[in-house]
Amino acid sequence: MTLAQWAYAAAEVPVYFIADPHAGRCRVFTHPQDGAYKRDLTVTYGEPVDLTDTVLGITLPTDEFPRD
């Protein structure tokens, strides 16, 4: 776990979303508990990110995310 992941999880940030235009991937951490995220999802650009079970309650399309 990185320091950033720990800090966000400890602060109970419900969704920590990282978009990497160089790799064409997103990494999403959700459900913080006891200083760690319980769920870790990696998706390739073009796949939707299902956040319907979080406080956001949405599905985020990634097909138009910019690439390096």
N, CA, C and O of each residue as an XYZ file, in Angstrom:
272
protein
N       0.847     -1.169      0.000
C       0.000      0.000      0.000
C       0.894      1.235      0.000
O       1.876      1.312      0.739
N       0.535      2.189     -0.839
C       1.301      3.429     -0.884
C       0.863      4.354      0.250
O      -0.183      4.155      0.868
N       1.674      5.350      0.502
C       1.335      6.335      1.524
C       0.046      7.061      1.168
O      -0.775      7.336      2.043
N      -0.137      7.374     -0.108
C      -1.362      8.047     -0.546
C      -2.585      7.161     -0.295
O      -3.601      7.633      0.215
N      -2.487      5.884     -0.649
C      -3.613      4.972     -0.411
C      -3.953      4.932      1.078
O      -5.122      5.005      1.458
N      -2.950      4.817      1.896
C      -3.183      4.761      3.332
C      -3.824      6.051      3.820
O      -4.782      6.009      4.593
N      -3.309      7.205      3.379
C      -3.828      8.500      3.821
C      -5.297      8.666      3.432
O      -6.114      9.078      4.256
N      -5.636      8.348      2.185
C      -7.019      8.476      1.747
C      -7.924      7.486      2.475
O      -9.034      7.841      2.872
N      -7.468      6.269      2.650
C      -8.273      5.269      3.360
C      -8.449      5.664      4.822
O      -9.543      5.531      5.370
N      -7.385      6.147      5.460
C      -7.473      6.569      6.861
C      -8.421      7.743      7.021
O      -9.094      7.866      8.044
N      -8.477      8.612      6.008
C      -9.398      9.755      6.038
C     -10.809      9.342      5.615
O     -11.726     10.164      5.609
N     -10.976      8.073      5.263
C     -12.251      7.498      4.834
C     -12.821      8.174      3.595
O     -14.027      8.399      3.489
N     -11.920      8.496      2.653
C     -12.349      8.987      1.343
C     -13.005      7.796      0.647
O     -12.346      6.778      0.433
N     -14.295      7.898      0.286
C     -15.019      6.708     -0.175
C     -14.537      6.137     -1.504
O     -14.615      4.926     -1.715
N     -14.041      6.986     -2.404
C     -13.573      6.504     -3.701
C     -12.265      7.219     -4.032
O     -12.217      8.448     -4.079
N     -11.209      6.445     -4.259
C      -9.907      6.964     -4.660
C      -9.672      6.451     -6.067
O      -9.465      5.256     -6.276
N      -9.703      7.369     -7.039
C      -9.703      7.026     -8.460
C      -8.428      7.547     -9.106
O      -8.121      8.734     -8.999
N      -7.681      6.673     -9.776
C      -6.454      7.061    -10.458
C      -6.604      6.705    -11.936
O      -6.815      5.543    -12.282
N      -6.493      7.709    -12.801
C      -6.513      7.481    -14.244
C      -5.095      7.648    -14.763
O      -4.454      8.666    -14.503
N      -4.599      6.655    -15.497
C      -3.239      6.668    -16.024
C      -3.297      6.714    -17.551
O      -3.460      5.677    -18.193
N      -3.165      7.911    -18.138
C      -3.279      8.022    -19.599
C      -2.142      7.339    -20.346
O      -2.310      6.958    -21.504
N      -1.001      7.181    -19.710
C       0.123      6.504    -20.370
C      -0.162      5.000    -20.529
O       0.065      4.422    -21.591
N      -0.659      4.392    -19.462
C      -0.965      2.952    -19.500
C      -2.350      2.665    -20.074
O      -2.634      1.537    -20.477
N      -3.225      3.697    -20.114
C      -4.583      3.481    -20.605
C      -5.411      2.661    -19.645
O      -6.249      1.857    -20.055
N      -5.165      2.873    -18.333
C      -5.881      2.124    -17.290
C      -6.329      3.061    -16.178
O      -5.766      4.137    -15.975
N      -7.348      2.623    -15.475
C      -7.811      3.290    -14.262
C      -7.695      2.303    -13.111
O      -7.890      1.098    -13.273
N      -7.377      2.838    -11.968
C      -7.365      2.017    -10.753
C      -8.273      2.700     -9.754
O      -8.161      3.903     -9.518
N      -9.165      1.935     -9.173
C     -10.181      2.488     -8.298
C     -10.168      1.727     -6.971
O     -10.265      0.500     -6.935
N     -10.047      2.477     -5.899
C     -10.080      1.909     -4.551
C     -11.361      2.392     -3.884
O     -11.679      3.580     -3.924
N     -12.097      1.466     -3.270
C     -13.357      1.826     -2.620
C     -13.502      1.082     -1.293
O     -12.743      0.164     -0.981
N     -14.484      1.503     -0.540
C     -14.850      0.893      0.727
C     -13.709      0.933      1.757
O     -13.188     -0.106      2.162
N     -13.333      2.157      2.172
C     -12.267      2.269      3.179
C     -12.729      1.741      4.531
O     -13.866      1.954      4.950
N     -11.820      1.053      5.194
C     -12.121      0.519      6.527
C     -10.806      0.248      7.246
O      -9.919     -0.408      6.699
N     -10.680      0.738      8.441
C      -9.502      0.496      9.279
C      -8.192      0.882      8.580
O      -7.198      0.164      8.684
N      -8.195      2.017      7.867
C      -6.984      2.510      7.237
C      -6.566      1.794      5.969
O      -5.421      1.919      5.533
N      -7.491      1.034      5.366
C      -7.193      0.336      4.110
C      -8.449      0.299      3.250
O      -9.569      0.384      3.753
N      -8.244      0.172      1.962
C      -9.381     -0.002      1.058
C      -9.664     -1.486      0.908
O      -8.751     -2.288      0.709
N     -10.931     -1.842      1.004
C     -11.330     -3.246      0.914
C     -11.473     -3.722     -0.531
O     -11.394     -4.919     -0.804
N     -11.686     -2.772     -1.465
C     -11.830     -3.164     -2.861
C     -10.844     -2.388     -3.729
O     -10.637     -1.189     -3.542
N     -10.248     -3.089     -4.671
C      -9.250     -2.540     -5.584
C      -9.596     -3.059     -6.977
O      -9.570     -4.265     -7.223
N      -9.919     -2.135     -7.889
C     -10.344     -2.514     -9.233
C      -9.442     -1.830    -10.255
O      -9.165     -0.636    -10.138
N      -8.989     -2.570    -11.246
C      -8.236     -2.004    -12.362
C      -9.023     -2.274    -13.635
O      -9.421     -3.409    -13.897
N      -9.248     -1.221    -14.433
C      -9.947     -1.372    -15.711
C      -9.147     -0.691    -16.802
O      -8.450      0.296    -16.563
N      -9.259     -1.228    -17.989
C      -8.630     -0.654    -19.170
C      -9.559      0.412    -19.735
O     -10.781      0.265    -19.716
N      -8.956      1.493    -20.240
C      -9.771      2.529    -20.888
C     -10.689      1.873    -21.914
O     -10.270      1.003    -22.677
N     -11.918      2.297    -21.918
C     -12.934      1.719    -22.787
C     -13.929      0.894    -21.997
O     -15.074      0.732    -22.420
N     -13.507      0.366    -20.847
C     -14.411     -0.382    -19.971
C     -15.076      0.600    -19.002
O     -14.418      1.529    -18.534
N     -16.347      0.419    -18.694
C     -16.986      1.286    -17.705
C     -16.523      0.935    -16.288
O     -16.202     -0.215    -15.989
N     -16.497      1.937    -15.442
C     -16.153      1.735    -14.033
C     -17.461      1.769    -13.246
O     -18.115      2.809    -13.161
N     -17.830      0.647    -12.683
C     -19.086      0.529    -11.935
C     -18.876      1.018    -10.507
O     -18.205      0.367     -9.707
N     -19.454      2.162    -10.204
C     -19.385      2.736     -8.862
C     -20.768      2.815     -8.236
O     -21.009      3.622     -7.338
N     -21.677      1.969     -8.718
C     -23.056      2.015     -8.231
C     -23.197      1.558     -6.785
O     -24.188      1.872     -6.126
N     -22.202      0.811     -6.284
C     -22.278      0.364     -4.893
C     -21.485      1.279     -3.963
O     -21.159      0.894     -2.840
N     -21.172      2.495     -4.430
C     -20.472      3.487     -3.612
C     -21.391      4.685     -3.393
O     -22.523      4.704     -3.878
N     -20.908      5.671     -2.672
C     -21.713      6.878     -2.435
C     -21.953      7.653     -3.724
O     -22.879      8.462     -3.786
N     -21.141      7.425     -4.754
C     -21.335      8.116     -6.026
C     -22.547      7.578     -6.781
O     -23.277      8.338     -7.418
N     -22.754      6.273     -6.707
C     -23.927      5.658     -7.323
C     -23.986      5.793     -8.832
O     -25.078      5.906     -9.389
N     -22.847      5.784     -9.515
C     -22.823      5.957    -10.972
C     -21.957      4.881    -11.626
O     -21.197      4.172    -10.967
N     -22.102      4.790    -12.943
C     -21.173      4.036    -13.764
C     -20.459      5.053    -14.626
O     -21.097      5.833    -15.333
N     -19.130      5.049    -14.571
C     -18.326      6.054    -15.259
C     -17.742      5.457    -16.539
O     -16.960      4.509    -16.478
N     -18.120      6.009    -17.704
C     -17.517      5.518    -18.945
C     -16.082      6.031    -19.062
O     -15.792      7.155    -18.651
N     -15.190      5.224    -19.614
C     -13.790      5.620    -19.766
C     -13.362      5.653    -21.232
O     -12.192      5.896    -21.529
N     -14.287      5.414    -22.137
C     -13.920      5.304    -23.543
C     -13.410      6.619    -24.152
O     -12.745      6.589    -25.187
N     -13.704      7.758    -23.539
C     -13.227      9.033    -24.055
C     -12.118      9.639    -23.198
O     -11.775     10.807    -23.383
N     -11.558      8.884    -22.277
C     -10.440      9.371    -21.483
C      -9.236      9.602    -22.400
O      -8.985      8.787    -23.287
N      -8.493     10.684    -22.209
C      -7.340     10.950    -23.068
C      -6.202      9.966    -22.840
O      -6.024      9.444    -21.739
N      -5.440      9.723    -23.893
C      -4.287      8.810    -23.813
C      -3.033      9.583    -24.164
O      -3.067     10.516    -24.965
N      -1.926      9.186    -23.557
C      -0.623      9.755    -23.921
C      -0.112      9.132    -25.176
O       0.973      9.481    -25.642
